[in-house]
């Protein structure tokens, strides 16, 4: 479980060398009429079509949709790995033209360097951006403590469980102090119990940092539990067909799943996705 510094009452307490908190004005994401097309001619595939989204600084937004609807492609355009065919992605007023340390990315497959230790994986970002040895060491030790892996600092990824590897991935992304954290089904490969623990722990980290999070998932319960907003995408080519506010109290715990409002929001998501999947199926077979 991610181990943010918490006292017995459950309230965060600042560490002696705690993380630099992101300013609440940082992390605005504007996706302006973005379409993403792969291939040409008969091989052309429209992955995302005319999509416009605004995410306010510090929001936790989950993106849901049928398989193959372009969720990950849209997220990759924010990361700078995919260039929109039309439209633009803007973070804090700056148009995105490629990857940058202001946007951290966490993938479903842990994407760690297997030849580097846990400590070295977390230190990679600060090292690349030219941090001093003292700053790099301080940052690395801070995040090792925050994700509860200080005792495993000298282990290699292959010696860790899936949940522990994903904690390293989250710590590595946060060690650059990004303004936006992008997460592509990060808990999809975990068992159900570990997944629940990781969800609660991620929310604690998010609350402490105040960072903007865009989180792709196919799990409706996960989306409702984590987010301030759930964006539902259409079948391919993907576009936003629903923007649901998740007006559930925070902090959130797993017993929220029996709350009537949680159940109602889950039903709305299910019905939207079901209707869209049926529409796409009928269209393909007409």
N, C-alpha and C positions, 0 to 999 in steps of 0.2 A: 504494500500500500504506500502511496506517496506520503512522505512524512514532512509536511510543512510544520514549522514551529508552532505548536499549540499548547496552551496551558490546560489544566484539568477542567476548567470551565468551558473549554472549547473556543476561546477567543484567541486570535492570532497575537503573538508577541514578537516584536522586532528582534532579530538576531544582531549580534555585535557587528557583523559584517554582512548585513542583509542585502538583498538585491536592490538595484535602482528601480524604483517604481516608474512605470510609464505614465506620462501626464495624461489626464483624462481627455485632453483635447486632441491627442494623437490617435491614429488608427481609423480614420474615416475612409471607407471604401466606396467608390462610385463606379458602377459598371454601366456604361452608357451605350445602349443600342448595340450590344456586342453580338456578332455572329461569327461562328468558327466553322470553316469549311476545309475538309481534307480531300486531297486528290483533285483530278480534273476530268472533264468530259463524262464518259459513261461510268468512270470510277469515282466520281465526285460524291462525297458524303457530307451532308450538313449536320454537324454534331450539336451546335447551339445556334438558335435563331433569335435575332432581335431581342436580346435580353437586357433589361434595365433594372438595376438594384442599387439602393443606397443603404449602407450599413453605418450606423453611427458609432463614434468612438466608444470602446468598451462593451459593445453588445456581443452577446453569444448567439450566433445564428446557425441553425442547422439546415442543411439542404437535403431534401428527400426526393425520391422519384423512382419510376420503374427502372429496371436494369437496362443499361445502354442508353440512358436518356441524356448523357452529357454532363452529369454532376462533376465527375473528376476532371473532365476537360475544362469546365468553367473554373474550377478551383485552380487548375494549372495555369490558366490565363492570368489569374491574380498573382500567382507565384512568379510569373514571367517565363515559364517553360513553354508556353504556347502563345503565339501572337494572334490576336483577333484578326479575322479577315476584314471585318468592318467594325466600326465603333471603337471604343477605348476603355481601358481600365485605369482608374486614377486612385492613388492612395495619398491622402493629405495634400491634394492639389497637384501632385506630380504624376504625369502619365507613365505607366509601367511599360518599359521596353525590354526588360530582361530580369533575371533573378537579382535579389539584393538582400542584405542583412536586415532590412526593415521588415521583411516577411519571413517568418520561420515556417518550415514545412515538416509535418509528421505523416509518414505513410503507414499503410496497413502492414506491409513487409518492413521490418525494422530498419533496413538500410543503414546499418552500422558498419564501421570498418572492422572486419573480423580480426585483422592483425593488430588492432589497437586495443588497449585496455579500456575499461569503463572511463577512467579518468582522462585518458588521451582522447577518447571520442567526444567527451563533453568539452574538453579544452580546444578542440579543433577550430571552432568558430572564432573564439577570441584570438587564437594564434594567427589565423588567416587575416583577420582585420588589423593585425599589428599591435595587439595589446602587449604591454610590458610583462615581463615574467611574473612580477608581483601581482599585477592586476589579473593576469591569466590564472595564476594559482589561487588567488582569493575567490574569483568567480567560480572556478571549477569546484573548489571545496564547498562553497555556498550551495551550489546546485546538487552536489553529491548528498549533502545533508537534507536538502529540501525534498529530494525524491527517495530518501531513505536507503541510499546505496553506499554510504561511506565505508562500510565494512567490505564492500565488494569492489572497491576502487581499482584494485590491481588485477581483477578477473578479466577474462576475455568474453565477448558476447556469446560464444559457443558454450560457455560454462554457466549461462544464466537461463532462467525460465523465460517464457514468452512475455509474461507481464513485466518482469524485470528489464528485459531488453527494450520494451516500449517505454518504460520509465527513463531509460538512458536516452532514447530518442526524443522524448519530451524535454528532458534537461538540456540536451544538446541544442535543440531549437531555441529554448528560452535563454541560453547562455549568451546569445547575441543581443539580448534585450530588444526583440523585434516589437514593432508597433502592432503587427497583425500576425496571429498564429493560424496557420492553415492546416487542417487535419483531415486526411482522406481515409475514412473508415479505420481509424487507428486501433480500435479494439475488436475489429471483426474476426481476428484469428485467435482470440482469447476464449477460455472457458467461461461459462456464465457467471460463476462466482467471482472470478478475477475481474471480469468485465465490470460488474457492479462496483467493486472496490475502486477500480480505476476511474469510473465515472464520478464517484463522490470525491475522490482525491483531485481529479482534474478541476472540479468546481472550486475546491479550496484554493488551488493555485491561481485559478482565474480571478477569484475574489480578491486575492492578495495583490495581484499584479494590475488588475483593471485593464487588461489587454483585450483587444478585439479578437474574437475567435470566429472563424468560419469552419464548420464541421460537416463533412459529408458522411452520410450514413444511409443504410437501407432499413435500419431498425427504427420503427415508429416510436416504441417505448423510449429508446435512447434519445431520440430527437426531442420528444416532449419533456423528458426529465432534465435534459441539459440546458435547453435554450430559452432565450427571450423571444425569439421568433423562429417559426418553421416555414421555410420556403419550399413549396412543392413544385417540381418540374414536370412538364409534359413528357410523353413518350417522344422518342427521337423523330425529328430534331427538337432538342430540348428548349423550353422557354418556361418562365415562371407563370404558373396558373393559379397559385394560391399563396398568400402571405398571411400566416396565422400568428397572432400575438399570443404568447404563452404567459398568461397572467396568473401564474402560480407563485406562492411566496417563496422567498429564499431566507436562509439556506435550505437546500433540499436534501432529503434522505430517501432511502429506498422504499419506505412505507408510504411515500407519496403515490405509489401506483394504485392504491385503493381509494384515493381522493376522487369524489364525483367529477370535479372539474378536469382532472387528469384524464379520466375515462372519456369524458366528452370531447376533449381535444384529440385524443387518440382516435376516437370514432370519426371525427371530421377528417383527419389525415387519411384514415383507411378508406373512407368513402370516396375522397378525392382521387386517390391513387387507383382504387378499383375501377372507378368510372373512366379514368384516363387509359388504363390498361385495356379495358373492354373496347373503348373507342379505337385504340390503336389496332387491336386484334381484328375488329370488324373492317377497318380500313384496309388492312393487309389482305383480307380474304374476300373483299368485295369484287 
